[in-house]
Amino acid sequence: MVFSGIFRPLGRFWGLILLGLACLAWPTWARAELSGGLEGLTGQLDTPLEVGIGIKIDQIVNVDQKAENYSAVAVIRAEWTDPALAFDAEEFGRDVRIFQPDALADFAKSAGAVVPVFVIMNQQSNRWIHQSAAGVRSDGSVVYVEKSSLTLQAPHFNFRKYPFDTQRFQFEVASVLPSAYVNYYPLNEYSGLGGMLGEEEWILGNAHLVQTNAEGISGHESDQITLVFEGKRHITYYLIRVFLPMLVLITVSWSVFFLDEYRKRIEISGANLLVFVAFNWAISADLPKLGYLTFLDFILQWMFLATGAIIVFNVVLRKLKLAGRETLARKLDNYALKWIYPGTF
């Protein structure tokens, strides 16, 4: 207790010293951004930097519909021209200078220019950059390219029509600086989906760029470029693996009406009921815990109720037979065989 009382004020003292040193070493523009003062970051307010953004997805590593996200390998391209970055090509010896991102930031800082930093708004994991580089021409035009892998949120998933649903995927690149300083425009020729995505479960397409404005991480309105594309499922898979077995089970449930022994009918219908329960659990394991019924859920629940009703119906018929009212039981059975069951489905 004595030692803790001594070291507690010492810890606070050294913490304040380290915090002061960090503030002195922190770049001026970063301190201005964190404090909310954005003046001095990009120069003149009346001449915002025009930046072109292109997004191309080369691979879809995984689509996790239960977590409502997907993993991808993507190429992000940014183009802009800043006269402050111009240099003498004859003096340098060639017209293009190649920089790594950190070196480009240092070069821009020494020239009094701005690097239009971006953030991926729907990013859910670390962005692992495989390769990145920037080329600066003597006139100040810059091309920055990076290839990276990451996991992205897909908040627009809607499973009401599952498995006949069409899902929307997004890749959102937003400017860290407000629109008054940096404006985005789409680079459509460098955007879209690659030819070998490596995704077999989904049919992906209709990729296009959307330019919007939204509140950025600075708290001000920032430009945003979003790559939007859609995904549909392979219906053949669900027809063979889900709907065909369900049709067989429906046929089996209907065939029990041709048996004269009501006890056998009850046993077969009870077995079908367990199969429908297993179907329901297997399908729900692939989806999040939704607050609504999907199309397939509706079909399964309806079949579940119908099979349960068949069991109750056959129990009633057996009771009528044991009570000596077999004629009425046969009449109800015949009516259910010809009209009620087929009409229900």
VENFEN-V459524 format. One record per residue. N is the residue number from 0. RES is the residue in three letters. SS is DSSP state (A for helix, B for strand, O for the rest). OMEGA is omega in whole degrees, 0 to 359 (999 if undefined). Layout:
n = {N | N}
res = {RES | RES}
ss = {SS | SS}
omega = {OMEGA | OMEGA}
This chain:
n = {0 | 1 | 2 | 3 | 4 | 5 | 6 | 7 | 8 | 9 | 10 | 11 | 12 | 13 | 14 | 15 | 16 | 17 | 18 | 19 | 20 | 21 | 22 | 23 | 24 | 25 | 26 | 27 | 28 | 29 | 30 | 31 | 32 | 33 | 34 | 35 | 36 | 37 | 38 | 39 | 40 | 41 | 42 | 43 | 44 | 45 | 46 | 47 | 48 | 49 | 50 | 51 | 52 | 53 | 54 | 55 | 56 | 57 | 58 | 59 | 60 | 61 | 62 | 63 | 64 | 65 | 66 | 67 | 68 | 69 | 70 | 71 | 72 | 73 | 74 | 75 | 76 | 77 | 78 | 79 | 80 | 81 | 82 | 83 | 84 | 85 | 86 | 87 | 88 | 89 | 90 | 91 | 92 | 93 | 94 | 95 | 96 | 97 | 98 | 99 | 100 | 101 | 102 | 103 | 104 | 105 | 106 | 107 | 108 | 109 | 110 | 111 | 112 | 113 | 114 | 115 | 116 | 117 | 118 | 119 | 120 | 121 | 122 | 123 | 124 | 125 | 126 | 127 | 128 | 129 | 130 | 131 | 132 | 133 | 134 | 135 | 136 | 137 | 138 | 139 | 140 | 141 | 142 | 143 | 144 | 145 | 146 | 147 | 148 | 149 | 150 | 151 | 152 | 153 | 154 | 155 | 156 | 157 | 158 | 159 | 160 | 161 | 162 | 163 | 164 | 165 | 166 | 167 | 168 | 169 | 170 | 171 | 172 | 173 | 174 | 175 | 176 | 177 | 178 | 179 | 180 | 181 | 182 | 183 | 184 | 185 | 186 | 187 | 188 | 189 | 190 | 191 | 192 | 193 | 194 | 195 | 196 | 197 | 198 | 199 | 200 | 201 | 202 | 203 | 204 | 205 | 206 | 207 | 208 | 209 | 210 | 211 | 212 | 213 | 214 | 215 | 216 | 217 | 218 | 219 | 220 | 221 | 222 | 223 | 224 | 225 | 226 | 227 | 228 | 229 | 230 | 231 | 232 | 233 | 234 | 235 | 236 | 237 | 238 | 239 | 240 | 241 | 242 | 243 | 244 | 245 | 246 | 247 | 248 | 249 | 250 | 251 | 252 | 253 | 254 | 255 | 256 | 257 | 258 | 259 | 260 | 261 | 262 | 263 | 264 | 265 | 266 | 267 | 268 | 269 | 270 | 271 | 272 | 273 | 274 | 275 | 276 | 277 | 278 | 279 | 280 | 281 | 282 | 283 | 284 | 285 | 286 | 287 | 288 | 289 | 290 | 291 | 292 | 293 | 294 | 295 | 296 | 297 | 298 | 299 | 300 | 301 | 302 | 303 | 304 | 305 | 306 | 307 | 308 | 309 | 310 | 311 | 312 | 313 | 314 | 315 | 316 | 317 | 318 | 319 | 320 | 321 | 322 | 323 | 324 | 325 | 326 | 327 | 328 | 329 | 330 | 331 | 332 | 333 | 334 | 335 | 336 | 337 | 338 | 339 | 340 | 341 | 342 | 343 | 344}
res = {MET | VAL | PHE | SER | GLY | ILE | PHE | ARG | PRO | LEU | GLY | ARG | PHE | TRP | GLY | LEU | ILE | LEU | LEU | GLY | LEU | ALA | CYS | LEU | ALA | TRP | PRO | THR | TRP | ALA | ARG | ALA | GLU | LEU | SER | GLY | GLY | LEU | GLU | GLY | LEU | THR | GLY | GLN | LEU | ASP | THR | PRO | LEU | GLU | VAL | GLY | ILE | GLY | ILE | LYS | ILE | ASP | GLN | ILE | VAL | ASN | VAL | ASP | GLN | LYS | ALA | GLU | ASN | TYR | SER | ALA | VAL | ALA | VAL | ILE | ARG | ALA | GLU | TRP | THR | ASP | PRO | ALA | LEU | ALA | PHE | ASP | ALA | GLU | GLU | PHE | GLY | ARG | ASP | VAL | ARG | ILE | PHE | GLN | PRO | ASP | ALA | LEU | ALA | ASP | PHE | ALA | LYS | SER | ALA | GLY | ALA | VAL | VAL | PRO | VAL | PHE | VAL | ILE | MET | ASN | GLN | GLN | SER | ASN | ARG | TRP | ILE | HIS | GLN | SER | ALA | ALA | GLY | VAL | ARG | SER | ASP | GLY | SER | VAL | VAL | TYR | VAL | GLU | LYS | SER | SER | LEU | THR | LEU | GLN | ALA | PRO | HIS | PHE | ASN | PHE | ARG | LYS | TYR | PRO | PHE | ASP | THR | GLN | ARG | PHE | GLN | PHE | GLU | VAL | ALA | SER | VAL | LEU | PRO | SER | ALA | TYR | VAL | ASN | TYR | TYR | PRO | LEU | ASN | GLU | TYR | SER | GLY | LEU | GLY | GLY | MET | LEU | GLY | GLU | GLU | GLU | TRP | ILE | LEU | GLY | ASN | ALA | HIS | LEU | VAL | GLN | THR | ASN | ALA | GLU | GLY | ILE | SER | GLY | HIS | GLU | SER | ASP | GLN | ILE | THR | LEU | VAL | PHE | GLU | GLY | LYS | ARG | HIS | ILE | THR | TYR | TYR | LEU | ILE | ARG | VAL | PHE | LEU | PRO | MET | LEU | VAL | LEU | ILE | THR | VAL | SER | TRP | SER | VAL | PHE | PHE | LEU | ASP | GLU | TYR | ARG | LYS | ARG | ILE | GLU | ILE | SER | GLY | ALA | ASN | LEU | LEU | VAL | PHE | VAL | ALA | PHE | ASN | TRP | ALA | ILE | SER | ALA | ASP | LEU | PRO | LYS | LEU | GLY | TYR | LEU | THR | PHE | LEU | ASP | PHE | ILE | LEU | GLN | TRP | MET | PHE | LEU | ALA | THR | GLY | ALA | ILE | ILE | VAL | PHE | ASN | VAL | VAL | LEU | ARG | LYS | LEU | LYS | LEU | ALA | GLY | ARG | GLU | THR | LEU | ALA | ARG | LYS | LEU | ASP | ASN | TYR | ALA | LEU | LYS | TRP | ILE | TYR | PRO | GLY | THR | PHE}
ss = {O | A | A | A | A | A | A | A | A | A | A | A | A | A | A | A | A | A | A | A | A | A | A | A | A | O | O | A | A | A | A | A | A | A | A | O | O | O | O | O | O | O | O | O | O | O | O | O | B | B | B | B | B | B | B | B | B | B | B | B | B | B | B | B | O | O | O | O | B | B | B | B | B | B | B | B | B | B | B | B | B | O | A | A | A | O | O | O | A | A | A | A | O | O | O | B | B | B | B | O | A | A | A | A | A | A | A | A | A | A | A | O | O | O | O | O | O | B | B | B | O | O | B | O | O | O | O | B | B | B | B | B | B | B | B | B | B | O | O | O | B | B | B | B | B | B | B | B | B | B | B | B | B | O | O | O | O | O | O | O | O | O | O | O | O | B | B | B | B | B | B | B | B | B | B | O | O | O | O | O | O | B | B | B | B | B | O | A | A | A | O | B | B | O | O | O | O | O | O | O | O | B | B | B | B | B | B | B | B | B | B | B | B | B | B | O | O | O | O | O | B | B | B | B | B | B | B | B | B | B | B | B | B | O | A | A | A | A | A | A | A | A | A | A | A | A | A | A | A | A | A | A | A | A | A | A | A | A | O | O | O | A | A | A | A | A | A | A | A | A | A | A | A | A | A | A | A | A | A | A | A | A | A | A | O | O | O | O | O | O | O | O | O | O | A | A | A | A | A | A | A | A | A | A | A | A | A | A | A | A | A | A | A | A | A | A | A | A | A | A | A | A | O | O | O | A | A | A | A | A | A | A | A | A | A | A | A | A | A | A | A | A | A | A | O}
omega = {180 | 181 | 179 | 178 | 179 | 187 | 181 | 178 | 177 | 178 | 179 | 181 | 180 | 176 | 179 | 178 | 180 | 179 | 178 | 178 | 179 | 180 | 178 | 182 | 184 | 180 | 183 | 183 | 180 | 178 | 179 | 181 | 182 | 181 | 179 | 178 | 187 | 180 | 179 | 182 | 187 | 178 | 188 | 178 | 185 | 178 | 179 | 180 | 178 | 185 | 175 | 182 | 174 | 181 | 177 | 179 | 181 | 183 | 168 | 185 | 183 | 172 | 181 | 183 | 177 | 176 | 181 | 173 | 177 | 179 | 186 | 169 | 189 | 175 | 178 | 181 | 178 | 179 | 174 | 178 | 179 | 181 | 180 | 181 | 181 | 179 | 181 | 182 | 181 | 179 | 181 | 178 | 176 | 189 | 186 | 173 | 182 | 182 | 162 | 184 | 181 | 179 | 177 | 179 | 179 | 180 | 179 | 180 | 180 | 180 | 182 | 180 | 184 | 171 | 183 | 183 | 180 | 176 | 177 | 192 | 183 | 178 | 181 | 182 | 172 | 176 | 181 | 182 | 179 | 180 | 178 | 179 | 178 | 176 | 181 | 177 | 184 | 178 | 178 | 178 | 186 | 171 | 178 | 181 | 174 | 174 | 186 | 176 | 184 | 175 | 185 | 178 | 176 | 188 | 184 | 177 | 177 | 188 | 184 | 182 | 181 | 7 | 179 | 184 | 172 | 185 | 182 | 178 | 181 | 173 | 191 | 176 | 184 | 178 | 175 | 180 | 182 | 181 | 178 | 182 | 182 | 174 | 179 | 168 | 187 | 171 | 186 | 183 | 179 | 185 | 177 | 181 | 178 | 182 | 181 | 184 | 180 | 180 | 184 | 185 | 187 | 170 | 187 | 180 | 180 | 180 | 178 | 179 | 178 | 179 | 182 | 172 | 180 | 177 | 182 | 182 | 176 | 183 | 179 | 179 | 182 | 177 | 181 | 174 | 183 | 171 | 181 | 174 | 186 | 179 | 174 | 182 | 173 | 185 | 181 | 180 | 183 | 177 | 183 | 187 | 185 | 189 | 177 | 174 | 177 | 177 | 177 | 180 | 177 | 180 | 178 | 179 | 180 | 184 | 182 | 179 | 180 | 177 | 179 | 183 | 183 | 180 | 177 | 178 | 181 | 181 | 181 | 180 | 177 | 177 | 177 | 180 | 178 | 178 | 179 | 176 | 178 | 176 | 183 | 180 | 181 | 181 | 181 | 180 | 181 | 185 | 174 | 179 | 188 | 177 | 180 | 179 | 170 | 178 | 181 | 175 | 180 | 179 | 182 | 180 | 178 | 178 | 178 | 179 | 181 | 180 | 176 | 178 | 179 | 179 | 180 | 181 | 180 | 175 | 178 | 179 | 179 | 179 | 178 | 180 | 180 | 180 | 179 | 180 | 184 | 179 | 178 | 179 | 179 | 180 | 178 | 180 | 180 | 179 | 179 | 181 | 187 | 191 | 191 | 184 | 178 | 181 | 180 | 181 | 999}
